[in-house]
Amino acid sequence: MQLQPLDVSLANPDFKGAFGAATKGRADAFLTLTPAIVAFYRKEIVTLVAKSRLPAIYYNGRFVEDGGLMSYGPNLADSFKRAAVFVDKILKGAKPADLPVEQPTKFEFVINLKTAKQIGLTIPPTVLAQADRVIK
């Protein structure tokens, strides 16, 4: 396996050019990381990935709800609840520096079967059984 980074920034959000480079480089799959630009252009990225017919995995289920293939990452609702607990403690006088750093403990695996069918991919039943949510 070889990684082919696609450099896109807010100053140069050329996703079409990046996907052209991926196609030219004969990419077999697509993976997003978590920079804000990826979230900001979520729908455009999902659309371009679908046009390229690449299997893709994202860090957040919202991409899958918008037509992405699958995601695996922290459960955002749980993370926001944990953040609210910290805000409450700070508002009650706790010093932020005294609060422990927490890592996410709940993760979510989401699969979009409609997208899998569109790109000609069959998701094995053993993988489907592990999903927290399956979009049909």
N, C-alpha and C positions, 0 to 999 in steps of 0.2 A: 504494500500500500504506500502511496506517495501523496503527501499533502501539497495542495496547490492553493496558496493563500490568494484571496481576491481582495485587493486593496481598494476600499471605498471609504470616503469621509464626508462629513457634512459640507466641507468646502467643495467636494467633487463627488456628488452622489450619482455616479455613472454606473448604475446597476446593469443596464443593458450591455455596456462594454465589458463589465466584469463577467457576466454570463457568457458573452461571446468568447472571452478568453478561456473560460471553463470548457465550453464546447470545443474550441480549437485544441485545448489540452486533453481532450477526450476524458473528461471527468465521468466517474461512475456513480457519484453520490454527492450530496450537499449537506453541510453542517453549519449551523449558525452559532455564533458565540453571543455574549450578552451586552455588547455596547449599545448605548442609547439609540444610535443611528439605526440599528437593526429593528428595534421596537417601533421607531418613528416611521419607518418605511415598510412595516410588516406586510401590509396587503400587496404592495408592489413586489416585494421579494417572493411571496407565496405565488403570485401570478407568474413571475418569470421562471420560478422553479417548475411550476406546472407545465409551462410551455416547453421547457427543456426536457420534460419527462424524466427528471432525475429523482431517485428516491432521496428524501431529505428528512433529517431529524432536527428539531428545534428545541430550545431550552424552556419553552412555555406553551401551555395548551391553547392559548389564544391563537397561535399560528395554525394549529390543527383545526380549530373552529372556523378559521378563515379559508380552509381548503388545503392546508399542509398535510403531509403524510403522517408524521408522528412526532411526539415530543416526550422528553424526559427531563424533569427538573423539579426544583422545590415547589411545593404547593403554595401558591401566592396568597391565597386566603389565610392559610395558617401563618405564613410569615407576617402578614399585616396584623393579625391578631396578636402575635408575639410583640410586634413593634408597638402596638397600643398599650401593652402592659408596661413597656419601658417608658413610654410617654407619661403614663399615669404615675409611675414611680418618680419621675423627674418633676412633674407638676406638684407632687406631694413633698418635694424637698430633697430627694436623693441626688447625689452628685453623679453626673454621667460617667466620670472617670472611675467611680466605685462599682458601676454595674458590670456584670460579666458579659463577655462577648459570647454570643450564641450562634451556632451553626444551624442551618435548617435540619429538622428531624423528620419532616413528612415530605415525601417526594411523590410525583404523579407521572404515570406513563399513560399517554393518550394516543389512540390510533384512529385514523380516518379511513374506513373501508371504501368509501366512495372514491377517494383519491387513489387508493391502492388499485382499484379496478381501472381507473382512468389511465394509469401509467402501466397497466399490465402486470401488476405485482400481486402475488398471492401471499397473504400473511398466514403462516402456519398456525394451526389451532393452539399449539403450545404457547406461542407468543401472544395470541389473542387472550388466552386464559390469564396471562400475567398483567394485562392492561387494567388500569383503574377505570378508564372510560373508553368506550368504543363508539365512534360516530359512524352511523350507517347512512 
